[in-house]
Amino acid sequence: MEYAIEMLNIRKEFPGIVANDNITLQLKKGEIHALLGENGAGKSTLMNVLFGLYQPEQGEIRVKGKKVNITNPNIANDLGIGMVHQHFMLVEPFTVTQNIVLGKEPKNKFGMIDIQKARKEIKELSDRYGLKVDPDAKISDISVGMQQRVEILKTLYRGAEVLIFDEPTAVLTPQEISELLDIMRSLVKEGKSIILITHKLKEIMEVCDRCTVIRKGKGIGTVNVSETNVNELASLMVGREVHFKTEKKEARPGKTVLKIDDLYVKDKRKVDIVKGLDLEVRAGEIVGIAGVDGNGQSELIEAITGLTKVSSGSIKLNDKEIANLSPRKITENGVGHIPQDRHKFGLVLDYSIGENIVLQTYYKKPYSKAKVLNYKEIFRKAQSIIDEYDVRTPSVYTKARALSGGNQQKAIIGREIDRSPDLLIAAQPTRGLDVGAIEFIHNKLVEERDKGRAVLLVSFELDEIMDVSDRIAVMFDGKIVAIVKPEDTNEQELGLLMAGSQVKAGEQSQ
């Protein structure tokens, strides 16, 4: 059988680590093939080898049966291989059209860029694959889901026959995920072949034909998706049985830790985006905030943590007003924050992972004395958190940017929980994580609750909100429109509330 792509016995090493150890992956023409593995298993590395960003130490790559040597991404593009990266490669001030044609601009007879011709081609491609992209919109003005469609169009414009999607749904809302899966189906109907890097098992079951599993850099095998199930895939990926339901006792809430009254916060355009919001979180409970992205959740979290100014209203922590205090003061008052953007707010990527783990405490004893850092104590502390939270890193001195997303996340969570804050804010805490890491983090949140901490969970994953929360606050248009208990609702009702449908009187439960 002739395959669209064959990667045979690929080995890729980095100093101190074998990222890919003799892995084989064969992609049939016209199939959606999942590449499944834990965070740091070597999935992205393997695809970066295929796309020419890395050179393998051993093994060979064949395209349509012919052996090829892909030394850079331009060669991959010429061979019809396109990659949609997890972190988008777009120029924000440019339009959709300018981004798509960048480096492949069509020219008119005078040698000038023919932007009208480009627009027309992009419109045709967009219509053909049901991508519905506005060629004239600026990247800075469009949603994350739309930006991803631009990335897909970029690869199609360059003639890609094989598309690699690297964790494409990590930053999308449930509706955008559903639309993306439809786009993938239409691409394979047109004869394209897709490799989907993911660890979301539901999506694999829904859209993929076959699945290759890798664990700790080694190939575990390839299975037909129609002949397997979610539990078997999870076990293959993690090497043990995984529990999808978080085991927890009934919450026993105590005193109010966080009390928000009539809160107003403006967004970057100076428009009110949090509009008279009221919310309470008590010791010993997890309150989940459910809502479609863009309804003020990010601004609410930034206001509580001091990252953005409050226009009016009150935020009290243990009866003490903390609105508009500095982030450090808020931290010292007992707030822990797992931010939704780990690169922007969670880590200094060029610091070692050890230094990142003491970012909240480096100026205190024993980490600092007379304003001189005590690195022995810093790295001793960091190592204990790395061990407890299973942060997979070559060493405590490794730069944070060298770790996989999941291991970066585990380091942040370890840092925040280790300080035993009265209020723990977890914003998208499992975004981009595999089932093993998700299970671990959910258990940690419940442990904190059981120690009497107040936990505020913000997530776009409805099953996460339903599974972990004791109460669910639904946010729409800058306000909490309903508070329900998970056992009294379902995903359909939550979806309606998130879309602004009115809940019937008497259905709210405090």
C-alpha positions, -999 to +999 in steps of 0.1 A: +000+000+000+012+035-009+011+059+021+009+097+018+036+099+045+058+074+062+080+081+091+101+050+098+122+043+129+127+080+137+151+089+165+155+125+177+178+134+206+184+166+226+211+171+252+203+147+281+170+134+265+158+111+238+126+128+226+117+102+199+131+067+203+126+046+171+090+058+163+071+047+131+040+065+118+023+058+085-004+081+072-029+068+046-042+092+019-075+107+028-075+097+065-074+117+098-047+101+119-044+109+155-010+112+172-017+106+209+005+110+239+010+126+273+025+161+276+062+158+268+058+123+252+074+136+220+044+143+197+053+178+187+090+169+183+080+141+159+059+165+138+086+191+138+109+165+123+083+159+096+080+196+090+117+201+087+122+222+119+144+194+134+167+168+118+164+132+131+195+113+142+181+081+126+153+069+105+138+080+072+108+099+058+089+089+027+064+109+008+042+089-016+067+060-013+098+082-022+125+088+004+129+125+011+153+147+031+133+175+047+159+200+060+137+230+064+100+240+063+102+253+028+111+218+015+081+205+036+058+230+019+072+221-016+064+184-008+028+194+001+032+192+039+017+221+059+016+226+097-009+245+119+011+253+150-003+253+185+009+289+191-002+308+160+024+323+137+005+354+127+014+391+124-013+409+144-014+443+126-016+426+092-049+416+075-059+380+069-049+383+033-014+398+041-008+370+066-018+342+043+003+353+013+033+364+033+064+350+016+043+337-014+029+370-026+013+370-061+029+397-084+014+416-113+032+423-146+050+453-130+064+431-102+042+447-076+022+426-051-013+419-066-033+420-034-067+418-053-056+385-069-046+372-035-079+383-019-098+365-047-078+333-043-083+334-005-120+340-008-123+310-032-103+287-008-123+299+022-156+292+005-145+258-009-136+245+026-164+263+045-139+284+065-159+317+064-129+340+068-130+377+060-099+384+038-098+421+049-101+417+087-071+425+109-057+396+129-058+417+161-096+421+156-106+384+151-113+356+175-088+328+183-110+304+164-109+326+133-071+330+137-068+293+135-088+292+103-063+317+089-035+293+098-053+265+079-058+288+049-021+296+050-012+259+045-039+254+018-028+285-001+007+269-002-007+238-018-006+214+013-019+179+006-009+168+042-019+190+071-005+186+106-026+201+134-007+206+166-032+206+196-057+226+175-085+227+200-065+237+231-077+273+229-111+270+213-146+272+227-168+241+224-187+255+194-154+264+176-141+229+183-172+214+167-168+237+136-131+228+133-139+190+133-164+197+105-136+216+086-113+186+090-140+163+076-144+185+046-107+186+040-103+148+038-134+147+015-114+169-009-086+143-007-063+159+019-047+138+047-045+150+083-023+142+112-040+154+144-017+159+175-040+157+205-047+142+239-085+149+238-099+114+235-135+125+227-122+143+196-102+112+184-133+090+188-154+116+169-132+124+139-102+101+135-097+069+115-066+056+132-045+066+162-007+061+168+001+063+205+035+073+219+046+072+255+078+087+270+093+090+235+085+054+224+059+042+199+033+020+217+013+011+185-014+021+161-050+012+165-082+016+144-104+041+162-136+022+154-122-009+173-112+009+205-127+031+232-118+061+254-106+040+284-083+018+262-068+049+246-062+065+280-045+034+293-023+031+262-013+068+266-006+069+303+004+033+310-022+028+337-060+030+342-073+066+343-104+078+363-124+103+343-147+111+372-131+131+401-137+113+434-148+138+460-168+139+492-197+165+495-184+200+501-187+215+536-185+252+530-175+275+558-171+313+560-171+335+530-135+340+517-142+360+485-171+385+483-176+406+452-203+433+451-215+453+421-182+450+403-175+470+371-143+464+350-135+479+316-117+460+288-088+473+267-112+494+246-124+512+278-158+496+275-175+479+305-171+442+302-178+432+338-211+449+346-224+449+382-212+414+390-219+398+424-202+366+436-193+347+468-169+319+473-167+302+506-139+282+524-141+245+515-159+248+482-151+249+445-171+275+425-169+270+388-175+299+364-191+286+331-194+310+301-186+315+265-152+332+261-154+369+259-182+375+285-158+391+310-143+360+327-107+370+320-112+406+331-129+394+363-099+372+372-075+400+363-094+424+386-093+400+415-056+394+411-047+430+406-037+427+369-064+452+358-080+481+375-116+480+390-139+509+378-162+505+407-176+480+432-159+459+459-137+428+461-132+416+496-109+388+507-116+376+543-136+409+548-106+430+537-110+452+506-084+442+479-097+460+448-069+479+430-042+467+453-009+456+435-006+420+425+021+414+451-001+428+479-030+406+467-008+376+466+005+384+502-031+387+514-037+350+505-046+347+468-030+320+445-035+324+408-031+298+381-034+321+350-051+311+318-021+323+297+008+305+312+034+321+290+021+357+294+013+357+332+026+324+346+063+321+337+094+340+327+103+316+299+140+324+298+144+318+336+152+283+348+122+262+360+137+264+395+137+303+394+101+302+381+089+281+410+099+308+436+086+338+416+061+346+443+085+341+473+121+348+461+123+380+482+114+362+514+136+341+537+152+316+532+154+324+495+168+358+500+189+375+527+199+412+526+185+413+490+209+385+479+193+354+464+202+321+481+202+298+451+209+267+472+176+271+490+157+282+458+167+251+439+161+228+470+125+242+472+120+239+435+132+203+434+107+193+461+078+208+441+091+192+409+091+159+426+057+163+442+040+175+410+057+152+386+072+181+366+092+163+339+123+183+333+160+173+326+169+194+357+159+223+380+183+245+359+164+239+326+149+270+310+111+271+314+106+274+276+122+240+270+095+222+290+063+209+274+031+229+280+018+204+305+050+204+326+050+242+326+015+241+339+023+215+366+052+238+378+028+268+381+002+248+399+028+234+423+041+269+430+006+284+437-007+256+458+025+252+478+019+287+494-014+275+508-035+305+497-069+312+513-083+317+477-070+296+448-080+309+414-076+283+387-082+298+352-082+271+325-060+250+347-060+219+324-060+237+290-038+216+267-031+188+292-034+151+288-059+129+308-033+118+333-023+154+341-060+165+342-068+138+367-038+148+389-048+185+388-085+179+395-075+158+425-052+187+437-080+212+435-103+189+455-075+184+481-072+222+485-110+224+490-109+197+516-081+216+535-106+245+538-095+267+509-118+286+487-113+276+450-126+296+420-124+276+388-128+292+354-130+268+325-145+266+290-146+228+293-181+221+305-174+186+316-146+199+338-169+225+354-196+198+359-171+173+373-151+195+397-174+223+409-196+222+440-216+252+426-216+266+391-219+304+384-229+310+348-215+342+334-231+360+305-225+396+293-204+406+323-228+393+350-235+361+369-269+351+354-275+319+374-260+298+401-267+261+399-255+229+415-239+203+391-264+176+402-293+198+394-283+207+358-268+193+326-246+205+297-276+214+276-291+237+303-257+253+310-252+259+273-286+277+271-277+298+302-243+306+287-260+318+256-282+342+276-314+322+278-333+332+310-335+306+337-370+300+350-378+315+384-372+291+412-345+271+393-315+290+409-300+272+439-276+290+462 
